[in-house]
Amino acid sequence: MPAQQHSEAERELVETARGVLPGGGFGNVSHEVIVAEGRGGHVWDVSGNEYVDYLLGSGPMIVGHAHPEVVEVVQQVAAKGTTFFANNPWGIRLAAEIVDAVACAEKVRFVSSGSEADAYAMRLARAYKKRDKILKFEGGYHGMSDYGLMSLAPKRVGNFPQPIPDSAGIPRSVRDEVLVAPFNDLDTVTSLVREHKDELAGIIVEPFQRLIPPKPGFLEGLRKLTEQNGLLLIFDEVVTGFRFAYGGAQQYYGVTPDICTLGKAIGGGFPLGACLVTEKAARGMVVGANERLVDPAGRVVLRTS
């Protein structure tokens, strides 16, 4: 394959990016290529070079770039306005579709990203149980919040249950509110739950963690363990939602959590995520000036705006 030729216009953009963006890019792939167009599974840079796009926007472009039907609908809706700070028919219909598709979804709260959805899910669990600790798994990615960025890729592995922050700037106090266990090790999880039962609010897990599938019985074991100890089980389905099966990994594996988070696929390249909850976990959503989730006594436990 001949070397790609880059135009002066693209080289100028690369230099501009180096001056105004940290590290010269958006934090993803090569900063030497400036993508200008995408169609289907291919993209073209500013210089006109064509590439096969195996990344597909890090996963959300499951129908490819600029699918004609998607473009047509987006253009129609955008012409009517984009942000209303009020209910709209498209969001209501999407929420209803998600409730029909996903086993744990009895109430849906839309957010702008998977990171937000994960942060709200953990906050909801802590508010509902009135406890501060969340258990996660080493190597599991749950967004860019302080709580999410724990032991995704620690320099020292296996120092359970103390998490290692994945970023500078995370308060030391946050480390004390997160427990870390090895993925697929139900015995260790059981031991940690037994030791910290009165402090734990819930367990968050990617049902298929990065490249690691769950061992037979692992997800079922987490479900039984959380039920026996009165904890909430959170499935982070930002990656697996609507992709492992129409109802997500919980349909594929036959295990229903209390809370589930979605992103990527439901946005199709646009900033959208969702936090899905059972009636048990939600206890009722009310619409008011700030759109809030309340507990049975009417106290606000989760603000999303």
N, C-alpha and C positions, 0 to 999 in steps of 0.2 A: 504494500500500500504506500503510495507516494506521500511524502511529508506534506502536511497541510500548509497552505500559504495564508498568511494573515495580512490584512490590509492596513494601511496607515490609520484609517478610522478606528479599527479595532485596537491597534497598538496605543492610540491616544486614549481610548477608554480604559485600557489596562493601567496606564499611567495615572489617569484621573482617579481610578479606584484605589490605587496605592496611596494617594494623597488624602482621601476622604473616608475610606473604610478601614476598620481595624484589620491588619494583616492583608489588606488589599482585596478583601472579598466578603461575601455574606456568611462565611464560616462553613462552606460546604466543599464543593469539588474545585478542580483547577481554576485558578484565577486568571490563567492566560487565555481562556476561551470565554467569549462574551456571547451568550446565546440570545438570538434575536427572534427566533420563530420555531414553533413546533407543530407538527401534524402527525397524528397517529403515534407511532413508536419512533419517530425520527425528529431530530432538531437540527437547526442550521445556525451557525454563528454569524456575526456581523459581516464577516468576509465571504459568506456564502458557502462555507464548508459544511458538508452534511455528516451527521453522526447518528448511529443507532443509539437510542436512549434507553439503557437498561435501568436507569434510576427512576424515571417517571415521577419526578418531583418528590422523591423519597417515599413513593408508594400511593399517593392519592389519585394519580391519573390512571385509574384502572380501565378506562375506555380510551385512553390515549389523549394526546394533545388536540385541542380545537376540534373535538368531535362535532360534526355539523348540527346534530340535534341539540346538543348542549349549547353551542354558540347561538343558535336561533332562539332558544328559550331565554338565555341570559340577556340577549339584546332586547327581547320583548319586555322583560321584567325591568331591566335597568332604565328603560325609557319611561317607566312609571314612577321612578324614584328608588332609592336604595336603603335609606335608614329612616325609620319613623319613630323609634322609641315607643312603640306600641305593638299590639298584636297585628299580625298580617296573615292572610289566607295561606300563603305558601309554607310558613313556619308551622302553622297549625296542622296542615295536611302532612308535612314531613314528620312531625311528632306522632301523629296517629299511625303513620306507616311504620315508624320505629317500634311503637308499642305493639303493633300486630306482629312484628318480625322477631323481636328479642324477648326471651322468656322472662327476664327480671324486670323489664321495662313496664312499669305501671304509671310512672310520672317521668317527664323529660324536662331537663333544664338545659337550654342551649347556651353555649359559650363560644369563644372565638378560636380556641385551639385545644388540642389534646392535653397540653401542659396545664391549661386552666381547668379542664375537666378533672384531671388527676388531683390537682390542688384542692378543688371543691369537694371531691369525693372523700379525701382524707379529712378535710375540715368537717364535713358532715358526719363522718364516723366519730370524730372526737366530740363533736357537739352532742350527738345522739347518746353516746355512752357516758359523756361527762368525764372522759379520761383523755390523757394527752399522748400516750404512746401508740405508734403504728409499727407493725412488723412488716418488713419487706424482704426481698431476696437479693443476695449478692449477684450483681450482673444485670439486675432488672432495671429498666429505664422507665421512669414515671414523670418525665417532663423536666422543666427547668426551674421549678420552685426549690426553695432551700430544703424542704423535706424530700423532694424527689431526687435531688442530686446527692444521694448517699450511696456509696459503695457500688457504683456502676462499673467502674474499672479501677479498683484500689491498687496501689503499688504493692501492698502486702495483702495477700489473700488469706482467708480462713481465720480472721481474728474475730470470730463471732462471740458475742452478739454486738460488739461495739462497732458502729459504722465509721467509715472514713469519707469525709466530704470530697466530692469530685471537683470542687471549684473553690477558689479563694473567695473571701467575703461572706461565707456562711457562718453565722454566730455559733460559738461553741455550745450554747444552750440547746440548739436544735439537735445536736448529736445525742443529747440525753433523752430525746423524745422519739428516737427511731431505733428499733432493734433490727438486726440483720441475721438472716439464716441462709444456709446453703440451699439452693434450689434442688428440688427432688429428694430432700432429706426430711421425711416426715417425722422421724424420731427426734431430730434436733428441734424442729418446730414445736412438737408436743412438749418437749422439755422446757423450751422458752415460754410457752403459753402457761404451763404449770407454774413456773417461777414468777411470771409477771402478770398473771391473770387479772389482778385487781388494778393494774395500771394500763392495760391494753384496751384500745378502742376497737381495733380491727386489724386485718391482714390484707395487704394489697399485693397482687401477683399478676404477672403476664401469664395467661394460661399456656401460652407457647412462648417461652422466654428467649427472645432474640433468635438464636439458631438451635435452641435446646428444647426438644419436646418433653412434655410431662411423662414421667414413668406411669405405667398402669396403676391406678389407685391413688396417685398423689393428689390430684384435684378433688377426688371424692373424699380423701382423707382430710383435706383442708376444710371441706364443707362440713363434715361430721364434727371435726374439732372445734370449729367456730360455733356451730350450733350448740354443742355440749357446754361450751364455756361462755355463751352469751356475747360473742363477738360478731362484728360485721365482716363479711367477706367481700372484698372489692376485686373485680376482674378489670384489669387494664386491657381493654380491647381496642385501643387506638389503632393497633396494627392488624389484629385478627378480625375485628368487626366487619361484617358483611363480606368477608373474604374466605375464611375457613368454611363458612356455610352462610346462607342468607341470614340466619339468626346468630352468626358469630361462632366463636369457639365454644361458648356455653351450649349451643345446640350440637356442635360437632362432638363434644366430649360428654354431653348429657349431664352437666353440672351447672346449677343455677345459683349465681351469687346474690347478695343483697343489693349491691351497687355495681354498676358497670360504666366504664367511660368509653367514649367513641371520639374519633377524629378522622383525619385523612380521607377515608373512603366516602363518608357522608358529605364532605365538602367538595370533593372532586376538583381540588386545586384552589378552592376559595377558603378563606379563614373561617372554619366552623368546627366545633366540637360539641359534645353533649355529655351530660351526666344523667344516667338512668338509674332509677331507684324503684324498689318494691314499695307497696303501700306501707308495709311494716317499717321500712327505713324512712320513708317520707313523712308519714303521719299527717300529711296534708300540705298542699302548696296553696298559698294565697297570693293574689295579685293586688298590689297596692302601689304606692308611689315609688317604692324601691324594688318591687318584685322580690319577695323573701320566702324562705322556707321556715316554718314554725314547728315547734314541738307540740305535744298534746295540750300543754297548758297555755298555748298561745304566745310563747316567748320566741323571739327571732333567734334562729340558730345559724342561718346561712344567708348572707347577703351576696347577691351576684351582680349588683349594679350600684 
